Amino acid sequence: MSIYTPYTYLIGWSHHNMWYYGVRYSKKCSPDDLWTKYFTSSKHVKSFRKQNGEPDVVQIRKTFSKVEDAQLWEHKVLRRIKAVMRKDFLNKTDNKSFGDVSGENNPMFNRKHTEDTRLKLSLAKKGKSSPRLNNAERELLGLPLIKGRSKGSNNRNPYPITDKVLERIKNRQPNPNFVNNKPHTQETKNKLSDIAKNRESFHCACCEKTIKGKMNWDRHLVY
C-alpha cells in the first residue's frame, strides 16, 4: 500500500514580491517532492518562473492525512488572504469548487444526523457561547467535569483548575530572582537584551507579518 502525504505550500520570489500558495495531493506525493520533482501545476507560475528564474522561498505550510482536508484548507487560506484580488499573488482562483460543500458535495447529502449527534452538535454550540454546561452535558461531550468554579469578576480564568495543575503549582520552585524581590543585575539585563535583538526574523508572505524568533515562527507555520 502506497503512503502519501497531501500538503499545502508557499513559493515566492521575495525580490519581486510575488507569491503563490498551492496544494499537492496526488498519489505518492510527499513534501520532499516540492521543487525537486513537483513545480506546481499553475501555468502562471510556470510563466513567471521562466521569466524570473527560480523562487528563493519554498515552504511546506501544512501537511494532512486526507486529500479533502488539504483541498479545503487551501481554499480557506486563499479566501482569507484574498489572494485572487492581490497583485502580489500568482493565484488566479481560490479553488472554490474544493471549498464548496453544498448540494452533492456535502458529505451529508441525502443523509440525516441521528438524534444523539444533533444533541451533541447543539451542546457544542452552547459551549462556544457559554461555558456553563452541567456535568451531564460535559460528560456527553467528553469535557472535564466541574469540581468547583473560581469566583470574582477580576478572575482571568473562570474555569475549574484540575488536580494535576494544582499539584504542579504546589511543587513549583520559586524563581530565585524574586524570592527576596531580587532584581536582575545590569549584566543579566544586557545579556537578555542582546538575545532578544539577535533573534532571527522571518517574513510571512500570507499575513505580511515579520516574526521574530525560530520558536514563534514554527508556531506561525501552523497557519
trRosetta pair geometry for C-beta under 8 A, 3 or more apart (Angstrom, degrees):
i j d omega theta_ij theta_ji phi_ij phi_ji
2 27 6.5 58 101 -178 147 95
2 28 5.4 -57 179 -81 137 82
4 26 7.8 -97 177 99 156 46
4 27 6.0 -168 -23 -161 161 39
4 28 5.1 -117 -85 -92 123 12
4 29 5.0 73 -171 45 119 60
4 30 6.4 -113 -143 -61 68 70
5 29 6.8 -114 63 101 52 78
5 30 5.5 61 39 -122 100 57
5 31 6.2 -39 94 -20 127 86
5 63 5.3 -13 171 -160 115 116
5 64 7.3 142 -174 59 67 50
5 65 7.8 -39 -129 -97 70 44
6 23 7.1 13 -180 179 100 96
6 24 6.5 -176 -149 94 60 58
6 25 3.8 16 -120 -111 114 83
6 29 6.5 60 -94 79 49 128
6 63 7.2 136 86 -161 50 60
6 64 4.6 -32 81 64 101 105
6 65 7.8 -48 37 44 97 2
6 66 7.2 -46 33 99 136 23
6 67 5.3 151 -60 -103 154 54
6 69 7.5 139 83 69 135 84
6 70 3.8 -109 140 -34 127 158
7 23 7.4 -177 98 -150 36 61
7 24 5.6 -2 58 55 76 97
7 25 8.0 175 21 -74 41 65
7 29 7.5 -146 18 132 90 116
7 31 5.1 58 -14 -83 168 88
7 34 7.7 -79 87 -49 131 125
7 60 5.5 -27 169 -152 141 101
7 61 7.5 145 171 50 89 65
7 62 6.5 174 -154 89 72 45
7 63 4.6 -30 -99 -103 98 66
7 64 6.6 179 -85 13 43 80
7 70 6.6 -62 -48 -128 8 127
8 21 7.0 14 177 -180 106 88
8 22 7.0 -179 -152 97 68 35
8 23 5.0 -34 -100 -98 74 74
8 24 7.8 168 -93 17 27 70
8 60 7.8 114 81 -166 47 57
8 61 4.7 -48 99 63 94 112
8 62 5.0 17 41 49 105 90
8 64 7.9 63 -15 -18 85 112
8 70 6.2 179 -46 -159 84 85
8 73 5.9 -115 -35 106 141 115
8 74 5.2 178 -109 -82 118 86
8 77 6.9 115 180 15 157 151
9 21 7.4 177 89 -150 44 52
9 22 5.8 -17 60 64 86 79
9 23 7.6 156 16 -95 75 27
9 24 6.6 24 -2 -5 120 110
9 31 7.9 153 -80 -134 114 80
9 34 5.4 172 -117 -121 159 143
9 58 7.4 -7 -180 -171 118 66
9 59 6.3 162 -161 88 71 53
9 60 5.5 -42 -104 -109 87 46
9 61 5.8 176 -106 2 24 90
10 19 6.5 -14 -169 -169 95 108
10 20 7.3 159 -153 82 51 48
10 21 5.3 -16 -101 -102 79 75
10 57 6.8 -36 121 135 93 110
10 58 7.9 170 90 -149 56 27
10 59 4.6 -5 58 60 94 106
10 61 5.4 80 -14 -53 99 118
10 205 6.3 164 179 53 135 121
10 206 6.9 -95 -102 -48 146 103
11 19 7.2 160 87 -155 46 59
11 20 5.2 -9 60 59 90 97
11 22 7.7 -8 11 17 100 108
11 34 8.0 -166 -66 -179 110 111
11 35 7.1 138 -104 -64 128 123
11 40 7.1 -112 19 -38 143 131
11 45 7.3 67 76 -142 134 130
11 55 4.6 112 175 66 98 172
11 57 6.2 149 -160 94 40 75
11 58 5.3 7 -111 -105 86 65
11 59 7.5 -176 -76 24 44 67
12 18 6.5 169 -153 91 73 48
12 19 4.0 -16 -102 -105 107 78
12 20 7.0 179 -77 20 61 63
12 55 5.6 118 70 -161 23 122
12 56 7.4 -49 94 60 70 67
12 57 3.9 -4 55 60 93 126
12 205 5.3 175 -74 -60 160 164
13 16 4.1 14 112 36 118 111
13 17 7.6 -44 93 15 75 17
13 18 4.8 8 50 56 102 96
13 19 7.8 -147 29 -70 59 48
13 48 7.4 -139 -6 151 139 117
13 52 5.8 10 -121 128 164 139
13 53 7.9 116 -116 72 124 80
13 55 5.2 -105 -65 -121 68 73
13 56 6.5 85 -129 15 48 85
13 57 7.5 -140 -58 23 19 94
14 17 6.8 27 -166 -78 37 47
14 56 5.6 -73 16 69 100 117
14 57 5.7 98 -42 -27 100 119
14 203 7.5 102 -130 75 125 136
14 205 7.9 -125 -99 -78 81 118
15 56 7.2 66 -5 13 95 139
16 52 6.0 -13 -43 -157 155 156
17 88 5.1 -59 144 -135 91 118
18 48 6.4 -144 139 -172 149 147
18 52 7.8 93 48 60 143 168
18 88 6.0 -139 -103 -164 44 62
18 89 7.6 153 -160 -96 59 19
18 90 6.3 59 175 -44 100 98
19 57 7.6 -29 -114 77 90 134
19 88 6.0 35 17 141 95 86
19 89 5.3 -38 74 -105 86 68
19 90 7.0 -155 88 5 34 84
19 205 4.5 157 -96 158 154 146
19 206 8.0 -154 148 -68 156 55
20 40 6.6 4 128 -106 144 165
20 42 6.4 -146 -157 40 142 159
20 44 7.7 164 -102 95 128 104
20 45 5.2 6 -68 -89 171 116
20 89 6.7 125 -92 -163 45 72
20 90 4.4 -29 -83 50 102 112
20 91 6.1 140 -138 -48 68 78
21 61 7.5 10 -143 -14 97 156
21 74 7.0 170 137 -149 96 84
21 77 6.0 -119 154 116 149 126
21 78 6.1 -172 84 -80 123 85
21 81 7.5 96 2 50 155 143
21 83 6.2 -119 33 -95 116 157
21 89 7.2 -29 6 -145 92 120
21 91 6.2 -28 46 -49 79 136
21 206 6.9 70 -77 -94 139 103
22 40 5.5 125 21 -123 170 107
22 41 8.0 162 -164 31 145 78
22 42 6.8 -130 -86 -26 139 120
22 74 6.8 10 -171 -139 28 132
22 91 7.7 -179 -71 -91 76 104
23 70 5.2 137 -161 153 121 99
23 71 6.1 146 126 -96 166 48
23 73 7.5 133 -99 73 126 88
23 74 3.9 -81 -44 -58 124 148
23 95 7.7 -48 19 1 126 171
24 29 5.0 -171 146 -174 104 147
24 33 6.9 -168 166 77 157 125
24 34 7.0 -147 -11 -79 156 91
24 38 6.0 65 -122 152 141 161
24 70 7.8 -76 63 169 41 145
25 29 6.3 -145 -141 38 9 151
25 64 7.9 -19 -105 65 104 123
25 67 4.4 104 -179 -134 133 90
25 70 5.0 164 -81 82 121 144
25 71 6.6 -44 -18 -53 160 88
26 29 4.9 107 62 -45 69 118
29 33 5.8 -87 -155 18 69 151
29 38 7.2 36 -135 -53 100 155
30 33 5.2 119 62 -18 70 97
31 34 6.1 -28 -171 -3 52 113
31 60 4.6 17 -148 -105 121 149
31 63 6.3 -61 -54 -88 125 117
32 36 6.6 -33 154 35 68 143
33 36 6.0 -130 -161 57 31 94
33 37 4.5 -64 -151 55 84 104
33 38 4.2 50 141 2 107 114
34 38 5.8 -43 -99 71 39 105
34 58 6.1 160 136 177 112 110
34 60 6.4 -178 9 -72 156 89
35 38 7.2 -40 -33 77 30 63
35 39 6.3 78 -109 -100 52 70
35 54 7.9 96 -159 -159 121 108
35 55 7.6 -104 -107 52 141 106
35 58 4.8 -54 -1 -137 154 150
39 45 7.5 -174 150 122 80 123
39 46 7.4 90 123 -92 112 81
39 49 7.4 -10 175 -45 121 178
40 45 4.7 16 84 69 143 159
40 46 7.5 -147 84 -49 99 77
42 45 4.0 81 80 6 111 105
42 46 6.7 -174 98 -10 60 83
42 90 6.5 110 141 127 150 117
42 91 7.8 -87 -114 -101 150 53
43 46 5.3 -50 -147 37 39 118
43 47 6.3 41 154 -21 68 103
44 47 5.8 -51 -147 36 31 110
44 48 6.3 27 155 -15 64 108
44 90 4.6 171 122 180 120 104
44 91 8.0 -179 68 -81 145 17
44 92 6.2 140 -29 -23 151 116
45 48 5.8 -58 -143 41 31 107
45 49 5.9 32 156 -22 66 110
45 90 5.5 118 -73 120 70 155
46 49 5.8 -56 -144 37 25 112
46 50 6.4 29 155 -23 61 106
47 50 5.7 -54 -151 31 30 113
47 51 6.6 17 156 -10 63 109
48 51 6.0 -63 -150 42 32 105
48 52 5.8 -20 169 23 70 116
48 90 6.0 -101 -8 -101 151 140
49 52 6.7 -77 -124 57 21 78
49 53 7.0 -71 -167 108 58 12
49 54 6.8 33 -152 -98 97 38
49 55 7.2 -59 -105 -33 96 84
55 58 6.0 123 93 -60 114 84
57 205 7.1 123 121 -26 163 135
59 221 7.6 -132 177 -131 122 108
60 63 6.9 13 168 -55 120 91
61 77 7.9 57 131 -106 156 168
61 221 6.5 -154 -148 -169 53 76
61 223 7.3 -61 -175 100 107 52
62 70 7.9 177 101 -120 98 76
62 73 6.3 -100 86 149 143 154
62 221 7.7 168 -68 152 70 75
62 222 7.0 62 -97 -167 105 38
62 223 7.8 -115 -54 112 121 17
64 67 7.5 138 105 -84 129 18
64 69 4.5 -179 -155 90 134 112
64 70 4.2 -149 32 -62 149 90
64 73 7.0 -172 -66 8 134 140
65 69 7.1 35 53 37 63 143
66 69 4.4 88 71 4 97 106
66 70 7.1 -167 94 -7 53 84
67 70 5.8 -60 -155 36 35 111
67 71 6.3 31 153 -18 70 107
68 71 5.8 -56 -147 37 32 111
68 72 6.2 28 158 -15 67 109
69 72 6.0 -57 -144 41 28 107
69 73 6.2 29 157 -22 64 109
70 73 5.8 -56 -146 35 27 111
70 74 6.5 30 156 -21 63 104
71 74 5.9 -54 -152 32 30 110
71 75 6.6 27 152 -15 63 106
71 95 6.9 -125 -168 142 84 138
71 98 3.8 -129 166 -166 109 129
71 99 7.6 -154 138 -58 84 58
72 75 5.7 -55 -150 38 34 112
72 76 6.2 38 151 -24 67 106
72 98 6.3 -149 -73 144 46 95
72 99 5.8 112 -132 -106 64 68
73 76 5.5 -52 -147 34 33 115
73 77 6.4 30 157 -17 66 105
74 77 6.0 -57 -149 37 30 107
74 78 6.2 24 157 -14 66 110
74 95 6.0 21 108 49 112 145
74 98 6.9 14 67 95 105 153
75 78 6.0 -59 -144 41 28 108
75 79 6.1 25 159 -17 64 111
75 94 5.8 87 -146 152 66 86
75 95 5.0 -111 -86 85 89 95
75 96 6.6 118 -142 -101 120 31
75 98 5.0 -167 -47 84 128 103
75 99 3.2 -162 140 -52 157 118
76 79 6.0 -61 -149 39 25 108
76 80 6.1 24 155 -22 64 111
76 99 6.8 151 -53 -112 62 127
77 80 5.6 -56 -143 35 30 111
77 81 6.3 5 167 2 67 109
77 83 7.9 38 124 -26 76 127
77 206 6.8 -52 -172 -143 109 134
77 223 7.6 125 -112 166 112 79
78 81 6.6 -65 -139 48 25 93
78 83 4.6 -68 -150 24 76 126
78 84 7.0 63 168 -29 105 87
78 91 5.9 -137 -135 159 119 162
78 94 3.9 175 115 -135 122 85
78 95 6.7 100 38 25 154 90
79 82 7.3 19 -176 -76 32 47
79 94 5.1 91 -65 -175 72 149
79 99 7.1 41 -29 -67 136 177
81 86 7.3 -41 141 -12 89 144
81 89 7.7 122 119 -61 117 153
81 206 5.2 -101 -85 -166 149 77
81 207 7.2 -110 -104 -76 108 53
82 85 4.6 -35 165 42 102 113
82 86 6.0 112 108 -33 83 99
83 86 5.7 -64 -145 31 34 113
83 89 4.2 -110 -162 132 85 166
83 91 4.2 26 135 59 126 135
83 94 6.6 137 52 -91 101 89
84 89 7.6 -67 -61 90 20 127
84 91 6.0 -81 -77 113 59 96
84 92 6.5 66 -130 -167 85 24
84 93 6.3 40 -98 -107 121 17
84 94 5.4 -82 -31 -39 121 92
86 89 4.6 65 81 12 109 106
88 205 7.8 -143 133 -168 120 102
91 94 7.0 67 152 -82 129 54
93 96 7.2 -99 179 -4 96 83
94 99 7.4 -23 129 7 97 138
95 98 4.4 4 148 17 108 118
95 99 6.7 107 107 -11 78 94
96 99 5.6 -68 -149 49 41 102
96 100 5.7 52 152 -41 76 103
97 100 5.6 -43 -139 19 30 117
100 103 8.0 3 149 34 107 99
100 105 5.4 72 109 68 82 163
101 105 5.3 -129 -130 115 33 101
101 106 4.9 84 162 -96 76 69
101 107 7.4 -32 -158 -3 109 76
102 105 6.3 35 56 53 39 105
102 106 5.9 7 -133 -44 16 109
103 106 6.4 144 61 0 26 98
103 109 6.7 24 148 -107 35 127
104 109 5.2 78 -126 -139 38 170
105 109 7.5 112 48 -42 24 134
106 109 4.7 126 72 -51 87 87
107 111 7.9 -37 136 38 59 137
108 111 4.9 -116 -162 67 59 103
108 112 7.7 87 -175 -85 103 20
108 113 7.3 -18 -139 -50 134 81
113 117 4.2 -126 -172 91 101 124
113 118 5.0 128 113 -59 125 81
113 121 7.1 -27 -168 -5 163 139
114 117 4.7 96 53 7 77 102
114 118 7.0 -138 95 -6 41 87
115 118 5.6 -52 -147 35 33 114
115 119 6.4 35 154 -21 64 104
116 119 5.8 -55 -153 33 30 111
116 120 6.6 29 151 -17 63 106
117 120 5.6 -54 -149 37 34 112
117 121 6.3 34 154 -18 67 105
118 121 5.8 -55 -147 38 31 110
118 122 6.2 32 154 -20 65 107
119 122 5.6 -54 -148 36 30 113
119 123 6.3 26 156 -15 65 108
119 140 7.2 -61 124 162 113 150
120 123 5.9 -57 -145 40 29 108
120 124 6.2 34 154 -25 64 106
120 140 6.6 -143 -97 145 82 106
120 141 6.5 143 -145 -96 84 75
121 124 5.6 -52 -146 32 30 114
121 125 6.7 29 155 -17 63 102
122 125 6.0 -57 -156 34 30 108
122 126 6.6 29 149 -17 64 106
123 126 5.4 -53 -148 37 37 114
123 127 6.3 42 151 -25 66 103
123 133 6.6 72 -168 -125 100 133
123 137 5.1 -171 -143 -164 131 107
123 140 6.5 75 50 89 171 123
123 141 5.7 -139 116 -60 127 120
124 127 5.6 -52 -152 31 32 115
124 128 7.0 35 150 -23 62 99
124 141 6.5 150 -79 -124 75 125
125 128 5.7 -49 -155 26 37 111
125 129 6.9 18 156 -4 67 105
126 129 6.3 -66 -151 45 34 98
126 130 6.2 -41 175 53 71 91
126 133 6.6 112 110 -84 113 100
126 137 7.8 -52 81 179 134 149
127 130 7.4 -89 -128 73 20 50
127 131 6.4 44 -159 -114 67 49
127 133 5.7 -19 -92 -39 90 131
127 141 6.8 114 -46 -144 152 174
127 143 7.4 -179 -127 -55 146 155
130 133 7.9 137 107 -45 82 69
131 158 7.4 142 64 93 140 111
131 159 6.7 -77 156 -89 155 97
133 137 4.1 -117 -177 91 108 126
133 138 5.1 138 106 -57 117 82
133 141 7.3 -3 148 17 167 138
133 143 7.0 81 72 59 139 150
134 137 5.2 93 56 13 70 102
134 138 7.0 -134 102 -5 35 93
134 146 8.0 -90 -153 20 36 128
135 138 5.4 -54 -141 40 35 114
135 139 6.1 40 158 -24 67 103
135 145 4.8 35 -135 -142 102 99
135 146 6.0 -118 -75 30 89 88
136 139 5.9 -51 -148 32 27 112
136 140 6.7 29 152 -19 60 105
137 140 5.7 -54 -152 34 33 113
137 141 6.5 18 154 -6 66 110
138 141 5.9 -64 -146 46 31 102
138 143 4.0 -90 -158 72 85 105
138 144 7.0 -47 171 80 129 28
138 145 5.7 146 99 -99 136 54
138 146 6.9 150 -10 -18 163 85
139 142 7.6 39 -174 -73 29 27
139 143 7.7 -82 -53 51 23 69
139 145 6.7 19 -66 -80 87 101
144 160 7.5 -135 115 72 119 112
144 162 6.6 -73 -162 -87 159 110
146 149 6.5 -12 -164 -55 117 93
146 160 5.4 149 -144 -17 63 141
147 160 5.2 136 45 -174 77 151
148 160 5.5 116 65 -120 54 113
149 158 6.4 14 -173 173 101 76
149 159 7.5 -60 -129 -141 81 21
149 160 5.8 -76 -89 -65 51 84
150 155 4.9 171 123 -157 120 155
150 157 6.6 60 35 93 149 74
150 158 5.9 -137 63 -134 95 41
150 159 7.7 11 17 56 104 24
150 160 7.4 165 -18 -98 79 44
150 161 7.5 59 -46 -17 114 98
151 155 6.8 147 103 -26 19 145
152 155 4.4 110 77 -32 97 101
155 158 5.6 109 104 -80 118 67
157 161 7.6 66 123 -69 131 92
161 165 5.0 -112 -175 82 92 128
161 166 5.7 110 127 -58 115 90
162 165 4.9 96 58 7 80 100
162 166 7.0 -142 99 -4 43 88
163 166 5.5 -54 -147 38 35 115
163 167 6.3 38 155 -22 67 104
164 167 5.9 -54 -151 34 29 111
164 168 6.6 29 151 -18 62 106
165 168 5.6 -54 -150 36 34 112
165 169 6.4 36 151 -22 67 104
166 169 5.7 -53 -149 33 32 112
166 170 6.5 32 153 -20 65 105
167 170 5.7 -53 -148 34 32 112
167 171 6.3 12 159 -3 66 112
168 171 6.2 -67 -144 48 28 98
168 172 6.4 52 152 -55 63 96
169 172 5.6 -34 -152 -5 31 121
174 178 6.8 -123 173 76 98 90
174 179 5.4 103 122 -88 132 87
175 178 4.7 44 81 24 106 104
175 179 7.3 -154 88 -40 52 74
176 179 5.7 -24 -144 -11 41 118
176 182 7.2 -32 144 60 64 138
177 182 5.3 -125 -163 87 45 95
177 183 7.2 29 -179 -151 98 14
177 184 6.2 3 -149 -69 136 68
178 181 6.7 18 -154 -98 55 32
178 182 6.7 -127 -76 43 21 73
179 182 6.5 8 48 7 74 112
184 188 4.3 -122 -173 87 103 125
184 189 5.1 127 113 -57 125 84
184 192 7.4 -26 -172 -2 162 138
185 188 4.8 97 55 7 77 101
185 189 7.1 -139 97 -5 41 87
186 189 5.5 -52 -147 37 35 115
186 190 6.3 38 154 -22 66 103
187 190 5.8 -54 -151 33 30 111
187 191 6.6 31 151 -19 63 104
188 191 5.6 -53 -150 34 34 112
188 192 6.4 32 154 -16 67 105
189 192 5.9 -55 -148 38 31 109
189 193 6.2 32 153 -21 65 108
190 193 5.6 -54 -146 37 31 114
190 194 6.3 32 155 -20 65 105
191 194 5.9 -54 -148 34 30 109
191 195 6.5 32 153 -20 64 104
192 195 5.7 -52 -150 33 32 113
192 196 6.5 30 153 -17 65 106
193 196 5.9 -57 -151 37 31 109
193 197 6.3 27 154 -18 66 109
194 197 5.7 -56 -144 38 32 110
194 198 6.0 15 163 -8 67 115
195 198 6.3 -69 -143 45 24 100
195 199 7.1 49 153 -52 59 87
196 199 6.1 -29 -162 -13 33 114
196 212 8.0 43 -172 149 70 139
199 212 4.8 78 102 175 128 94
199 213 4.5 -29 -173 -75 137 68
199 214 7.8 -139 -165 -10 91 68
200 212 7.6 156 83 -154 37 56
200 213 7.1 114 56 -99 68 17
200 214 6.1 42 54 -54 118 84
200 217 7.9 -45 97 -17 100 144
201 210 5.5 -2 -174 -180 114 105
201 211 7.0 148 -159 77 60 44
201 212 5.4 -30 -101 -99 75 68
202 210 7.2 155 77 -160 40 56
202 211 4.7 -22 64 63 95 97
202 212 7.9 180 21 -81 72 22
202 217 4.4 71 25 -111 152 132
202 220 7.6 176 89 60 130 142
203 208 7.9 -8 -175 -147 90 40
203 209 7.7 177 -149 91 53 37
203 210 5.4 -26 -99 -103 70 73
203 211 7.7 -180 -83 19 21 75
204 207 5.1 12 108 45 127 85
204 208 6.8 -87 87 -31 77 12
204 209 5.1 7 43 54 114 77
204 210 7.7 -161 14 -82 77 25
204 211 6.3 60 -26 -14 108 112
204 220 6.3 -109 -72 154 140 136
205 208 7.0 20 -155 -76 28 58
206 223 6.9 -166 87 125 151 119
207 223 7.4 6 -26 124 125 158
209 220 7.8 -139 81 -141 123 144
211 216 5.2 -162 -179 116 104 108
211 217 4.8 137 111 -87 133 75
211 220 5.2 -103 -93 -13 160 158
212 216 6.3 35 76 52 49 145
213 216 4.3 75 76 13 106 107
213 217 6.6 -173 93 -12 54 87
214 217 5.5 -57 -146 37 32 114
214 218 6.3 36 155 -23 67 103
215 218 5.8 -51 -150 32 30 111
215 219 6.7 30 151 -15 62 104
216 219 5.7 -54 -153 36 35 112
216 220 6.3 36 149 -23 66 107
217 220 5.4 -54 -148 35 34 114
217 221 6.6 45 151 -33 65 98
218 221 5.7 -43 -153 18 34 117
219 222 6.3 -30 -179 -4 44 111
220 223 6.1 -39 177 19 58 112
